[in-house]
Each structure stands twice: as structure tokens, then as C-alpha cells.
Amino acid sequence: MPTERPDWAFDDEFDGGDETCGRVIVNLYLYIRHQEPGYRILVISRDPGAPVELPAWCRMTSNELTAMQHPYYLITLKPAHSARGKTVEEARGIPWNEEQ
């Protein structure tokens, strides 16, 4: 039985289609990697593993899983920080360029 689409406020939508959750996560990362912290994205993933895998990805990346109602996941982006308080780019010595 299909789940009714939740009435959540978000900035953008990413539909993973029928891809496996691993593929959805890789494509989602590429889609959001230059977005600002606080950006809210509605992710749609029909993979049965998504209720476990997307929350785990959020914990590992410090993004906030704001709401979840499979197949809908509302994610609020957080800054990418290393353990020492630097962004991933700073820690790798990559100069930040907003044109990237």
C-alpha cells in the first residue's frame, strides 16, 4: 500500500527512483555536495533498506534526518566537519571556491 506524501517544508526534492539505497546515497551526495548548511531536501527512496541505510548515512555524515515516513526522508544538511573542527576541504588542503 503506497504511503501518502507527507506535508513537509523543504528546499528541494531528490527522487532515487527504484535504485538500491547505496546508489541513492552516492547520487544524493553528488547532488547536495555544494549546498549550504540548513538546506532541507526531501529524499524519496523506495528501496526496502532505506529505513536503515538513510538514517545511518545521516549519522555518519552529521546530516539531520528531520523526518522519516518511508519512502520519504526529510534531511537537513549540516556542515561537513572533521574531528578537529575543520571542513573536509580545509582538512584536505583544498581551497574553497564557490564556483566549484
Contacts in CASP RR format, 6 or more apart in sequence:
PFRMAT RR
TARGET T0000
AUTHOR 0000-0000-0000
METHOD contacts of the structure
MODEL  1
MPTERPDWAFDDEFDGGDETCGRVIVNLYLYIRHQEPGYRILVISRDPGA
PVELPAWCRMTSNELTAMQHPYYLITLKPAHSARGKTVEEARGIPWNEEQ
3 69 0 8 1.000
3 70 0 8 1.000
3 71 0 8 1.000
3 72 0 8 1.000
5 72 0 8 1.000
6 67 0 8 1.000
6 69 0 8 1.000
6 72 0 8 1.000
6 74 0 8 1.000
8 40 0 8 1.000
8 42 0 8 1.000
8 66 0 8 1.000
8 67 0 8 1.000
8 72 0 8 1.000
8 74 0 8 1.000
9 40 0 8 1.000
10 40 0 8 1.000
10 41 0 8 1.000
10 42 0 8 1.000
10 74 0 8 1.000
11 39 0 8 1.000
11 40 0 8 1.000
11 41 0 8 1.000
12 35 0 8 1.000
12 39 0 8 1.000
12 40 0 8 1.000
12 41 0 8 1.000
12 42 0 8 1.000
13 41 0 8 1.000
13 42 0 8 1.000
13 43 0 8 1.000
13 44 0 8 1.000
14 27 0 8 1.000
14 28 0 8 1.000
14 31 0 8 1.000
14 32 0 8 1.000
14 41 0 8 1.000
14 42 0 8 1.000
14 43 0 8 1.000
14 44 0 8 1.000
15 44 0 8 1.000
16 23 0 8 1.000
16 24 0 8 1.000
16 27 0 8 1.000
16 28 0 8 1.000
16 43 0 8 1.000
16 44 0 8 1.000
16 45 0 8 1.000
16 46 0 8 1.000
17 24 0 8 1.000
17 44 0 8 1.000
17 45 0 8 1.000
17 46 0 8 1.000
18 46 0 8 1.000
18 47 0 8 1.000
19 27 0 8 1.000
19 45 0 8 1.000
19 47 0 8 1.000
20 47 0 8 1.000
21 45 0 8 1.000
21 47 0 8 1.000
21 49 0 8 1.000
21 50 0 8 1.000
21 53 0 8 1.000
21 54 0 8 1.000
22 47 0 8 1.000
22 53 0 8 1.000
24 43 0 8 1.000
24 45 0 8 1.000
24 47 0 8 1.000
24 50 0 8 1.000
24 54 0 8 1.000
25 53 0 8 1.000
25 54 0 8 1.000
25 57 0 8 1.000
28 41 0 8 1.000
28 43 0 8 1.000
32 39 0 8 1.000
32 41 0 8 1.000
32 77 0 8 1.000
34 100 0 8 1.000
35 41 0 8 1.000
35 77 0 8 1.000
36 77 0 8 1.000
37 77 0 8 1.000
37 78 0 8 1.000
37 79 0 8 1.000
38 76 0 8 1.000
38 77 0 8 1.000
38 78 0 8 1.000
39 76 0 8 1.000
39 77 0 8 1.000
40 66 0 8 1.000
40 74 0 8 1.000
40 75 0 8 1.000
40 76 0 8 1.000
40 77 0 8 1.000
41 74 0 8 1.000
41 75 0 8 1.000
41 77 0 8 1.000
42 72 0 8 1.000
42 73 0 8 1.000
42 74 0 8 1.000
43 54 0 8 1.000
43 72 0 8 1.000
43 73 0 8 1.000
43 74 0 8 1.000
43 75 0 8 1.000
44 71 0 8 1.000
44 72 0 8 1.000
44 73 0 8 1.000
45 54 0 8 1.000
45 71 0 8 1.000
45 73 0 8 1.000
46 71 0 8 1.000
47 53 0 8 1.000
50 70 0 8 1.000
50 71 0 8 1.000
50 73 0 8 1.000
51 68 0 8 1.000
51 70 0 8 1.000
54 65 0 8 1.000
54 68 0 8 1.000
54 73 0 8 1.000
54 75 0 8 1.000
55 65 0 8 1.000
55 68 0 8 1.000
57 63 0 8 1.000
58 64 0 8 1.000
58 65 0 8 1.000
58 75 0 8 1.000
61 78 0 8 1.000
61 80 0 8 1.000
62 78 0 8 1.000
62 79 0 8 1.000
62 80 0 8 1.000
62 81 0 8 1.000
63 75 0 8 1.000
63 76 0 8 1.000
63 77 0 8 1.000
63 78 0 8 1.000
64 75 0 8 1.000
64 76 0 8 1.000
64 77 0 8 1.000
64 78 0 8 1.000
65 73 0 8 1.000
65 74 0 8 1.000
65 75 0 8 1.000
66 74 0 8 1.000
66 75 0 8 1.000
66 76 0 8 1.000
67 73 0 8 1.000
67 74 0 8 1.000
68 74 0 8 1.000
79 87 0 8 1.000
80 87 0 8 1.000
80 88 0 8 1.000
80 89 0 8 1.000
81 87 0 8 1.000
81 88 0 8 1.000
82 88 0 8 1.000
82 90 0 8 1.000
82 91 0 8 1.000
84 91 0 8 1.000
87 96 0 8 1.000
89 95 0 8 1.000
89 96 0 8 1.000
90 96 0 8 1.000
END
